[in-house]
Amino acid sequence: LKLADTYGIDAFRYFLARDMVFGLDSEFVEEALVARYNAALANDLGNLWQRSLTMLGKFGGGLIPDRPSFLSDEEAWARNLADKTLAEYQEHFRSLAMHSALTVTWELVGTLNRFIDAEAPWALAKDPAGSDRLQGVLYRLIHGLAMIGAMIWPVMPKTGEEIWRRLGLGAEAMTLDPVAVSRRLVPGRSVAAGEPLFPRVEIGGEKAALKAAPKAAGLEAEAPEKTGPGGARPAETVALDEFKRLDLRVAEVVRAENVPKSDKLLKLTIRLGQEERTIVAGLAKHYRPEDLAGRSVIIAANLAPVKLMGIRSEGMVLAASVRAEGRETLALLTTSAPLPSGAKVS
């Protein structure tokens, strides 16, 4: 309840649904909640809302524009939303994979942010010949925001309804049908930008004071001497230029499955930015396939592909292990705070 009061109930619900795979055990740290809040809610969705509504106010008088006639692909864009994005989104919910449904939603957020950068409405506004195109760009942004509001509603009901209220749509008529949404966007109707949906936050409550206390008291922890396993110094050093050749990346496990005729190997499908690839990893004795879906891992992304048990493997998943009393314990390496797949490790 304290966390919900500090960061908002919708933000807390979003973190639980996005970072934790439904039905499986998960870990929770407040720092991860704040990192996900700032990255996904404040930076991605909050920034998209603020950019779009600011430009609508500046270049469109704060009114919903006419439906675009110049964008020949506008109907195709709406069909693609229904046939691909929304179909995938709904299938994830049917499978109770809420984290994957939210990933699809945030792919649409990213698409619209890139759309703004590509169309550059501020440049169109300077050219009288670009007036029609500018209004069409603004229309697509408003339509996209309405769709996002409906898509986040199952997990973030207050935010979804607030987006529809500000767009003048009426939350009681919320729908995932892009054509129905388009019909409800009445040209000339006023749109209220309002306060930022998600202002950036810092760690709240007592933790902020605790984190600051050692520095304020002038206390500095000594850095431990770097040693290898068992306390021994590393046997071999590597030049910095040689290390830089290794491309380490954050990746998300989309799914995992056992490799037939092997009791050690798992076949992982991982997402690396916009790309999906297959990695075969010796994790079967330490992880069940169903425990890996949705996890963030660190991979060596630029290793030469190899074939293992007839499967092409493109990369290596990094893990740490220790052996004691004849038993090996292995743990996958990950990040201390959520980062998007494809982020570079350096």
Secondary structure, DSSP 8 states (H G I E B T S, - for coil): -HHHHHH-HHHHHHHHHHHS-TTS-----HHHHHHHIIIIIIIIIIHHHHHHHHHHHHHHTTB-----SS-TTHHHHHHHIIIIIHHHHHHHHHTT-HHHHHHHHHHHHHHHHHHHHHH-HHHHTT-GGGHHHHHHHHHHHHHHHHHHHHHHTTT-HHHHHHHHHHTT--GGG--S-HHHHHHH--TT-B----S-SS------THHHHHHHHHHHTT----------GGG---S----HHHHHTS-EEEEEEEEEEE-TT-SS-EEEEEEETTEEEEEEES-TTT--HHHHTT-EEEEETTS--EEETTEEE-SEE-EEEEEETTEEEEEE---SS---TT-EE-
